[in-house]
């Protein structure tokens, strides 16, 4: 009778979901076998295939029983802690996990066939199968949740030191360490919008969506800038400037803007969020705050000249625009550009 039931079930699960399941498990035989066993009990097999991941309780139980419990304690710790990383190398793992034997540990894990995949010909950079990695992260969340943030912060630090800004920011966001994530995004945002990578910047801001992150005044300025650069209405931008004005941050911002006050003034003057008269006042204040040594002075001067010119005061506009042309800029942008 079992064969007939299997045939009926096969009709419920056409080839495409099974192919998707194979892709989801990256051909990992144990994971695929486990998934297919679990699939037999599902009322909606297609939905199960879509949802199947390392967070599946079946998969986690299997992992804990048949894999993690079978490895030495030191390797178990290495596996779950290193799983916060998308790719693994010995120097990176040494730094993040604060150990010195990652090279031999990775070799042992590869030798034990523990779902470690080499991603380069020299066998120095690896990743875990995605299903296995997801399970390991779930295990870490259960046994040592406090470690998750710390590991991501250390990974963020390592990647920034090695010039991989995107990975540094992504790990900072994953750590939910708001001061670090805010400073990194603010520090590098200008490079991204100046080179047309606004979508990446917007994705990071979407990731910084919890209440404290949405109230962060430095990030509010970046959010407002992205809205302004992508053509959103002034009132949408102004809402983020209000958030920034309600926040507290003493001193220079991570992107070298003089202060929150100056950042708000620059954006109000560049994007004319409250009209031309208010833009002129805001730009005048920003020029006062951004001294000649500041790389943001040129933006303040250009915004002042723009507002005066649009008000019909072209004679007054000439001096700030001439000074803006002579002013150095850290990003090497053309003299006429703003932000």
N, C-alpha and C positions, 0 to 999 in steps of 0.2 A: 504494500500500500504506500510505502514511503516514496517509491519512484513516481507514482501518479501525483502525489502532493508536490514533489519537486518540479514536475512538468508544469503543473498549474501555477506554481510560484514563478517559474521561468517566464510564463506569459505575462505575469505582473511586472516583471523587471526586464524590459527590453535592453538590448545591448548597450545603448548609449549611457544609461546610468552606471552600468558596470564599468564601462570605459572611464567614466568620470571618477568612479571609486578607485580604479587603478591609478589614475592620475593623482588623485588626492593622497593616496598612500605611496606615491612615487614608485610603484612596483614592489614595495617592501612586502615580502611574502607573508610574514607573520601578521603584519597589520591588515593586509588584504584578506587573509584567511579569517582573522578576527571580525572584520567588518562584514564579510559574507555570512558568517555564523549569526551575527547580530541581526542581519538583514532578514533572516527567516522569520523573525518574531515581529516585524514591523507591519502595521496596518497600512502605512503609506510609504512604500519602499523608496519612491522617488524623493520624497521630502527627507527621508533619512540620509540618503546619499548626499544631498545638498548640505545637510547639517553635520555630517560626520567629520570629526577632527580629533585632535589630541585631547580636546576637552570632553570627549565622550567618556562617560563613566565606565563603560565596558572596556575601553582602551586603557584608561588609567589603571583600572584594577588588574588588567592583564600585565601592563608594564611593571607595576609594583611587585607583582607576584613572580613573574617569570624573567624579568630583566634586571631591574634595579636591585631587588633583594639578592640577586646572585653575584653582584660585583662587590669588590672590596670597599669598605667604607670611604676610603680616600677617593676612589674613582667615582663612587656614588655622589659625593659632595662636588667633585669637579664637574660631573655631568650636569647636575641640576643648576649649578651656579653659572657655568659657561653658556647655558642655553639662552641667557638674555641676549647673546650676541648672534647676529645674522651670519657672520663669517668668523672663523676662529683661526688665529695664528698663535704661535708660542709666545712672542713678545706681548701681544694684546692680552692673552689669557693670564700671563704672569702679572701684568699690571692690574688688570681688573680684579683678579682673584687674590692678589697679594701673595703669590707663591713664586717658586723659582724652577719648578720641574714640569712646566706645561708641555714642553717638547716631548719628553718621555711619556707623559700621560696621554697625549694625543696619539702617539705611536702605539701605545698599549690598547687604546680604545679602537683604533683602526684595525689592529691585529686581532682583536676580539670580535670583529665584525659587528660593532655596536652602532650600525646605521650612520657612520661618519663617511662623508663624501669629500674627496679631494676636488678642489675647484681650480687648481693650477697644476701644471706639469711637474713642478718641482716638489709637490707634495708638502708645501709649507702653509697653504691656506685651505681650510676645510669648512664644511657646514654640516649640520645634522639633517637627516631626512626631515621634511617639514612636519610629518605626523609625530615623529619621535621628539622633535624640538618642542612642539606644542605640549606634549605630555610632560616633558621635563619641566617646562615653565609652570605648568599646573602643579606639579609636585613641589616646586620651590615655593609657590604661593601658599601651599598648605603647610609645609614644614618650617619655612623661615621667611614669612612675608616681609619682615623688616629689612631683609637683605636685598630685596628687589630694587628699591630706590638707590641704595648705596652702590650696587653693582652698575646700574645704569649711569649714575653720576661719574663713577670712575671710567667707564667706557667713554662717556662724553668728553672727559678730560683728555683721555688718550687720543681720541680722534682729532680733537682740536689741536693738540700738540703736533700731530702728524699731518695737518693740513686738510683733513677730510671734514669740512664744515658741515655738510649735510648730515653725515652720521653723528657728528657731535651734537647737532641740534635735535635730531630725532631721539637720541638717547636721553638728552636733557628733558625733552617733553615726556618720554616714557617714565623717567624718574619722578615726575611730578614735583621736581625741585623748582619752584616758580622763580626764585631769584636767578638761578643759573639759566633757565630757559629764557626768561625775559631778557637778560643781558646778552645772551648769545644771539637771539633773534634780532634785537636792536643793533647789536654791533655789526652784523653782516647784512642786514636788510637792504641797505643802500646798494651794496654790490649786486644784489639780486634784482632789484627793480631797475638799476641802471643797465643791466645786461639782458633785460627782457624776461627774467625768470620769475615773474610775478605769481604764476600759478603755484610754484613751489612754496613761495612765501605765504600765499593764501592757505595752502594745505597745512603748513605749520600752525598758522593762526587758528585754523579749524580744530587742530589737535589740542590747542590751548583753550579749551572750551568750558572748563569747570569754573564755578563762580569766582573764586579768588583770581583766576587768570583773566577772566573778563573784566574784573575790577582793577587790574594792574595798570597804573597810569602810563608807564613806559610802553607797554604793549598797545594801549589805547591809541597812542600817537602813531604807531606802526599800522594799526588797523585803519585809522583815519587816512593815512597816506595811501594805503592800497586802494581804498575806496575812491580817493581823489584821482589817483592815476588811472583807474579803470572806469572813470566817467560817471560815477554815482552822483546823485543829487547832493547839494551842499548840506541839506538838513541831516542826511545820513552820516556824513562826515562830522558834522557839528555835534551829533550825539556822542561820538567817541571823544571829541575834544572836551565835552562836558565831563565825561568819565575821567579824563586825564586831569582836569582842573580840580576834581574832587579828591584826587589821590594825593599822597604825600611821598615825596622823594627829595632828599636834600642833595644838592650838588649836581655835578655833571652827569649826563646820561651815558650809557654804555657806548653810544655812537658819537660821543664827544660834543653833542649839543650842550650848550651852557647850563640849561636847567629845564624843568618842565615848563616854566613860564615862557622861556624862549621857544621851545618846541611847539607849544600851542600857538604862539604868535606867528611863527614862520608858516605853519600850515594855514592859519586863518588868512594870512596875507597872500600866500601863493594861490590858494584855491578860492579866495574871495567868498568865504562862507557866510559873512555877515554884510556883504556889500563893500563898495569901494572906499568909503570914508573910514569904516572900521578896519579895512585892510591896510590903509595908509598908517593909521595909528598903531596897528599891530606890527607892521614892518619897521616903523620907526623905533619901537621898543626892542624888537629883535636886533636891530643894528646896534643899539646901545649895549645890549647884553653880549652879543657875539663880537669880541674884540678882534683886531686885525690878525692875531695869531690863529683865530678859529677858522677851520675849513668850512664852517657853515655861514660865515659872514657874507660870502658871495650870494648865497641863496636869499639872505635877508635883504641885501642891497638890490638884487634883481627884482625881488618882490615889491620893494618900495618904489623902484623906478617904474615897474609895470602898473602899479596902482595909480601913481601920479599921472602917468601918460594917459591912462584910460579915463581919468578925471578931467583931461584936457589941460593939464598943467605940465606940458612937455618941456618947458624951460627948466622947471624944478626937477624933472625926471632925469635930465641929462647927467647931473653929477653922480647920483648913486649908480646909474647904469655904467658910466665910465669907470668908476671905482670897481664895480663888479667885474668888468672885463679884465682888470689888472689883478684881481684877487686870485690867489692860488686855490686849487681844489684838489682834495686827496684822491679823487677817483679819476682824474685826468679827463673829465668831461669837456665838451666844447664850451667856449666862453658863454654862449647864449643860453645854456641849459639851466633849468631850475630843478632842484632836488636830484 
